[in-house]
């Protein structure tokens, strides 16, 4: 799995401060912000918290090394490029970008903060190492590039540039340039920073708002979790990491392959149902919201069956009507064999939560996907009424086509990536057509 770790560690002095005037503007303008300040104590908590997550990326040590400019390999540099090392990794990047320091790494490679000298804007550069070594990962990268080119929403991370490689038919690494965010929701949840109802409400509002936009474009994210929700110092939240995203009308293989980190995986996925839709993202949002309220995952399962047991333990034993949607006979039988449990009231799990927050959470964490609240219904819930204005939240203009042949060879994937890069570099297209 590719990770979009685009955020540095929590700086010292973290504190969230909601500003009432900006809350009032959220309804009319769709924008609203608060201030973040970071506690020094967050650092150690964050590192251990990342290790606790399934498939968690490794984070850099506290003493971040700055980017170091180096000579090009073999003394032969490419025009328009300069060279830096970060975390023992060579970056060959466009000269308009000046790297500052590495801010995270995962299985894909390294992310660094940088300055765009042309605009004086801070950005995050993600280097995906040897992207074609794994064809599945290469397809995920291609899918994310195609998707982010079309997405334009303030609660969805913006892909600003893809650096053009020197050699069209033999490039191995991909450099993606994103807007830079300060941290992610996982780091905030695991920190010692107090989270008020206002914080939880505003983070949830932005998540639902971004998700409504995606669903209106026919896109399922399929991997929503706190680590994929980036946050900046004004509490602005942006959804990232679209490597597992698909269109809602896609048929076939994508309905059965692995999706969603286990702790945030909907029952219909755990039960191997053949068809699913936007409700899987709503379940993930419910799990994230519960984690905001309780500062720990609500369903931290160790494997698939244990995950189902944890869900039933909280929601209570399912009735026949609750499991009618299960089309897998073995899965239905397993649910029926679980011992009776009355469930655990969410009010007792989150006694400090606002009553309307609990009511909305209950509607998101519904076992049967057909009875689960939709994103639009969640935004129209009374808990969201101080922030939500339908006229300020327009849908995507057109559905997005993510239809990519899963059997594409590496050479074709490389060529399709090159074509995606051209959309960010009209000067290259002009040069080719001259």
C-alpha positions in Angstrom: 0.0 0.0 0.0 1.2 3.5 -0.8 1.2 6.1 2.0 0.6 9.8 1.5 2.6 11.0 4.5 2.6 14.6 3.6 2.8 16.1 7.0 5.8 16.9 9.4 5.7 16.0 13.1 3.7 18.0 15.5 5.6 21.1 16.4 6.0 22.3 19.9 3.1 24.1 21.6 0.2 22.3 19.9 -3.2 23.7 20.8 -6.5 23.9 19.0 -8.4 27.2 19.3 -11.8 27.6 17.7 -12.7 31.1 16.6 -16.4 31.8 16.8 -16.4 34.4 14.0 -14.9 31.8 11.6 -17.4 29.2 12.7 -20.2 31.6 11.7 -18.6 32.1 8.3 -18.5 28.4 7.6 -22.2 28.3 6.7 -22.0 31.1 4.2 -18.6 30.6 2.6 -17.9 26.9 3.2 -14.6 27.9 4.9 -13.9 28.1 8.6 -10.7 27.8 10.5 -9.2 27.6 13.9 -5.6 27.6 15.2 -3.4 24.6 16.0 -0.5 24.7 18.4 1.5 21.6 19.2 2.6 20.1 22.4 6.2 18.9 22.6 4.9 15.8 24.4 3.1 14.7 21.2 6.3 13.5 19.6 7.0 10.3 21.5 3.3 9.5 21.6 3.0 9.9 17.9 5.9 7.6 17.0 4.5 4.7 19.1 1.0 5.4 17.8 2.1 5.0 14.2 3.7 1.7 15.0 0.4 0.5 16.5 -1.6 1.0 13.2 -1.7 -1.8 10.7 0.7 -1.3 7.9 1.9 1.9 9.5 4.7 3.8 7.8 7.9 4.5 9.6 8.4 8.1 10.7 11.7 10.0 10.8 13.5 10.5 14.1 12.8 13.7 16.1 16.1 15.3 14.9 15.2 15.9 11.3 18.1 16.2 8.9 17.9 19.0 6.4 18.1 18.4 2.6 21.7 18.4 1.4 22.6 19.4 -2.1 25.0 16.9 -3.9 26.7 16.4 -7.2 24.7 14.5 -9.8 25.4 10.8 -10.1 28.6 10.1 -12.1 29.0 13.9 -12.5 26.4 13.9 -15.3 23.4 16.1 -14.4 20.3 16.5 -16.4 19.2 19.9 -17.7 16.6 21.6 -15.5 17.3 19.3 -12.5 19.3 19.5 -9.3 20.2 16.9 -6.8 19.7 16.5 -3.0 20.0 13.7 -0.5 17.5 13.1 2.2 17.3 10.2 4.5 20.0 8.5 2.4 17.7 8.8 -0.7 18.7 10.8 -3.8 16.2 13.3 -5.1 16.5 14.5 -8.7 14.1 17.4 -8.8 13.2 20.4 -11.0 15.3 23.4 -10.2 12.3 25.5 -9.3 11.9 23.5 -6.2 14.2 23.9 -3.2 13.9 21.0 -0.7 13.9 21.9 3.0 13.8 18.7 4.9 12.3 15.2 4.9 9.0 14.9 6.8 8.0 11.3 6.4 8.6 8.0 4.7 6.8 4.7 4.0 7.1 1.8 1.7 6.9 4.0 -1.4 9.8 6.3 -0.4 10.4 9.7 1.0 8.3 12.9 1.4 10.0 16.2 1.9 8.9 19.8 2.4 10.0 22.2 -0.3 9.7 25.8 -1.6 8.5 26.5 -5.1 10.8 29.4 -6.1 8.5 30.5 -8.8 5.6 31.1 -6.4 7.3 31.2 -3.0 4.8 28.5 -1.9 5.6 25.7 0.4 4.8 22.2 -1.0 5.3 18.6 -0.2 7.3 16.4 -2.7 6.7 12.7 -2.6 9.2 10.5 -4.3 7.9 7.1 -5.2 10.9 4.9 -5.6 11.1 2.2 -8.3 7.4 2.6 -9.0 7.3 -0.1 -11.6 8.9 -2.9 -9.5 5.4 -3.8 -8.3 2.8 -3.7 -11.1 -0.1 -3.4 -8.6 1.5 -0.4 -6.9 2.2 1.2 -10.3 -1.5 0.8 -11.2 -2.5 2.4 -7.9 -0.1 5.3 -8.6 -1.6 5.8 -12.1 -5.1 5.7 -10.7 -4.3 8.3 -8.1 -2.7 10.6 -10.8 -5.7 10.3 -13.1 -8.1 11.0 -10.2 -6.4 13.9 -8.6 -6.1 15.7 -12.0 -9.8 16.1 -12.0 -10.5 16.8 -8.3 -10.9 20.4 -7.2 -12.2 20.7 -3.6 -10.9 22.5 -0.6 -11.3 19.3 1.5 -9.4 17.1 -0.9 -5.6 17.3 -1.2 -4.4 19.1 -4.3 -1.8 17.6 -6.6 0.0 20.6 -7.9 2.6 19.1 -10.2 4.2 15.9 -11.4 7.8 16.3 -12.4 8.7 15.3 -15.9 11.3 12.6 -16.0 14.2 12.9 -18.5 13.6 9.6 -20.2 10.1 8.8 -21.3 10.4 5.1 -21.8 12.8 4.2 -18.9 12.0 6.3 -15.9 11.7 4.5 -12.6 10.8 7.1 -10.0 7.9 9.5 -9.8 7.9 12.8 -8.1 4.5 14.2 -7.0 4.1 17.8 -5.7 1.2 18.3 -3.2 0.1 21.3 -1.2 1.9 21.1 2.2 -0.1 20.3 5.3 1.1 20.5 9.0 0.0 17.1 10.3 -2.7 14.5 10.1 -5.7 13.5 12.2 -4.0 10.4 13.6 -1.2 12.4 15.1 -3.7 14.8 16.7 -5.9 12.0 18.1 -2.9 10.3 19.7 -1.5 13.5 21.1 -2.3 15.0 24.5 -4.1 17.9 22.9 -7.6 18.3 24.3 -10.3 18.0 21.7 -13.6 19.9 22.3 -16.9 19.2 20.8 -16.2 22.1 18.4 -13.1 20.5 17.2 -14.8 17.1 16.6 -17.7 18.8 14.9 -15.6 20.8 12.5 -13.3 18.0 11.6 -16.3 15.7 10.9 -18.0 18.5 8.9 -15.0 18.9 6.6 -14.5 15.1 6.2 -18.2 14.7 5.2 -18.0 17.7 2.9 -15.0 16.4 1.0 -16.6 12.9 0.9 -19.9 14.3 -0.5 -17.9 15.8 -3.3 -16.1 12.5 -4.1 -19.3 10.5 -4.0 -21.0 13.1 -6.3 -18.2 12.4 -8.8 -18.9 8.7 -8.5 -15.8 8.0 -6.5 -15.4 5.7 -3.5 -12.3 6.4 -1.5 -12.1 3.0 0.1 -9.3 3.7 2.5 -10.5 6.4 4.9 -8.6 6.5 8.2 -7.1 9.2 10.4 -3.7 8.9 8.8 -5.3 9.8 5.4 -6.8 13.0 6.7 -4.3 15.9 6.6 -4.7 18.9 8.8 -3.0 22.3 8.9 -2.6 24.9 11.6 -6.0 26.4 10.9 -7.8 23.1 11.4 -8.4 22.8 7.7 -8.8 19.1 6.8 -8.1 17.5 3.4 -8.6 13.9 2.3 -5.6 12.2 0.7 -4.2 8.9 -0.6 -6.5 7.8 -3.5 -4.5 4.7 -4.5 -7.4 2.4 -3.7 -10.2 4.7 -5.0 -12.6 3.4 -7.6 -15.7 4.6 -9.4 -19.0 3.5 -7.8 -20.1 1.7 -11.0 -16.9 -0.4 -11.4 -17.7 -4.1 -11.8 -15.7 -7.2 -11.3 -12.3 -7.5 -9.5 -12.5 -4.4 -7.4 -15.5 -5.7 -5.6 -13.5 -8.6 -4.1 -10.0 -7.3 -3.6 -8.5 -5.9 -0.4 -9.9 -2.5 0.6 -9.9 -0.3 3.7 -7.5 -0.7 6.6 -9.2 -3.3 8.9 -10.1 -1.1 11.8 -12.2 1.1 9.5 -13.6 -1.7 7.3 -17.4 -1.9 6.9 -19.2 -5.1 7.8 -20.2 -5.8 4.2 -16.4 -5.9 3.3 -15.6 -8.1 6.3 -18.4 -10.5 5.3 -17.1 -10.7 1.7 -20.3 -9.3 0.1 -20.1 -9.2 -3.7 -21.4 -5.7 -4.0 -20.9 -2.5 -2.0 -21.2 1.2 -2.5 -20.7 4.6 -0.9 -21.8 3.2 2.5 -18.4 1.7 3.1 -16.9 5.2 3.3 -19.7 6.3 5.7 -18.8 3.4 8.0 -15.2 4.5 7.9 -16.2 8.0 8.8 -18.2 6.7 11.7 -15.1 4.8 13.0 -13.0 8.0 12.6 -15.6 10.1 14.4 -15.7 7.6 17.3 -11.9 7.7 17.5 -12.0 11.5 17.7 -14.6 11.3 20.6 -12.8 8.6 22.5 -9.1 9.1 21.5 -8.7 5.5 20.5 -10.0 3.2 17.8 -13.5 1.9 18.4 -12.9 -1.5 16.7 -9.2 -2.3 16.9 -9.5 -5.9 15.6 -6.5 -8.2 15.3 -7.9 -10.1 12.3 -11.1 -10.3 10.2 -13.2 -12.5 12.5 -12.0 -10.6 15.6 -13.0 -7.4 13.8 -16.6 -8.7 13.3 -16.8 -9.8 17.0 -15.7 -6.3 18.2 -18.4 -4.7 16.0 -21.2 -7.0 17.2 -20.0 -6.6 20.8 -20.7 -2.9 20.5 -23.7 -2.9 18.2 -25.4 -5.9 19.8 -26.6 -9.2 18.3 -28.1 -8.8 14.8 -31.6 -9.7 14.0 -32.6 -11.6 10.9 -33.5 -8.3 9.2 -30.1 -6.9 10.0 -28.3 -9.7 8.1 -30.5 -10.1 5.1 -27.9 -8.2 3.0 -25.3 -10.9 3.5 -25.1 -12.9 0.3 -22.3 -15.2 1.5 -23.9 -18.3 3.2 -20.8 -19.0 5.3 -20.6 -15.4 6.5 -24.2 -15.3 7.4 -23.8 -18.6 9.4 -20.8 -17.2 11.2 -22.8 -14.1 12.4 -25.6 -16.3 13.6 -23.1 -18.4 15.7 -21.8 -15.5 17.7 -23.1 -15.5 21.3 -25.9 -13.1 22.2 -24.8 -9.7 23.4 -27.0 -6.7 24.1 -24.4 -4.3 22.8 -22.7 -1.3 24.5 -24.5 2.0 24.5 -22.4 4.7 22.7 -23.5 7.1 25.5 -21.6 5.0 28.0 -18.5 4.7 25.7 -18.4 8.5 25.1 -20.1 10.0 28.1 -18.6 13.5 27.4 -19.9 13.6 23.8 -22.7 15.9 22.7 -26.0 14.0 22.5 -26.4 15.0 18.8 -22.9 13.7 18.1 -23.9 10.3 19.6 -27.1 10.3 17.5 -25.2 10.9 14.3 -22.6 8.3 15.2 -25.3 5.7 15.8 -26.7 6.4 12.3 -23.3 5.9 10.7 -22.3 2.7 12.5 -25.3 0.7 11.3 -24.5 -2.9 10.4 -26.8 -3.1 7.4 -25.4 -0.8 4.7 -28.9 -0.2 3.2 -30.0 1.3 6.6 -26.8 3.3 7.1 -27.0 7.1 6.8 -25.7 8.7 3.6 -23.1 11.4 3.5 -25.7 14.0 2.4 -28.1 12.9 5.2 -25.2 13.1 7.7 -24.5 16.7 6.6 -28.2 17.5 7.1 -28.2 16.0 10.6 -28.9 18.5 13.4 -25.3 18.0 14.7 -24.0 19.5 11.5 -26.6 22.3 11.2 -24.3 25.1 12.7 -21.9 24.5 9.8 -23.7 23.0 6.8 -25.2 25.1 4.0 -26.2 23.0 1.0 -25.8 26.0 -1.4 -22.1 26.3 -0.3 -21.4 22.6 -1.0 -22.0 22.0 -4.7 -21.4 18.5 -6.2 -18.7 17.7 -8.7 -19.6 18.9 -12.2 -19.2 15.6 -13.9 -18.6 12.0 -12.9 -15.0 10.9 -13.1 -13.9 7.9 -15.2 -11.3 5.8 -13.5 -11.7 2.8 -15.8 -8.2 1.3 -16.0 -7.5 -2.1 -17.4 -6.1 -4.1 -14.4 -4.1 -6.3 -16.8 -2.0 -3.5 -18.3 1.7 -4.2 -18.7 4.4 -2.1 -17.1 5.3 -0.4 -20.4 1.8 0.8 -21.0 1.4 1.9 -17.3 4.6 4.0 -17.8 3.3 5.5 -21.0 0.0 6.4 -19.3 1.8 8.0 -16.4 3.8 10.1 -18.9 0.6 11.2 -20.5 -0.7 12.3 -17.1 2.4 14.3 -16.5 1.9 16.2 -19.7 -1.3 17.8 -18.3 1.0 19.6 -15.8 3.6 20.6 -18.4 2.0 22.3 -21.4 5.5 23.6 -22.4 6.5 20.0 -23.1 3.4 19.4 -25.2 4.2 22.6 -27.1 7.7 21.5 -27.7 6.6 18.1 -29.0 4.1 19.6 -31.4 6.5 22.2 -32.9 
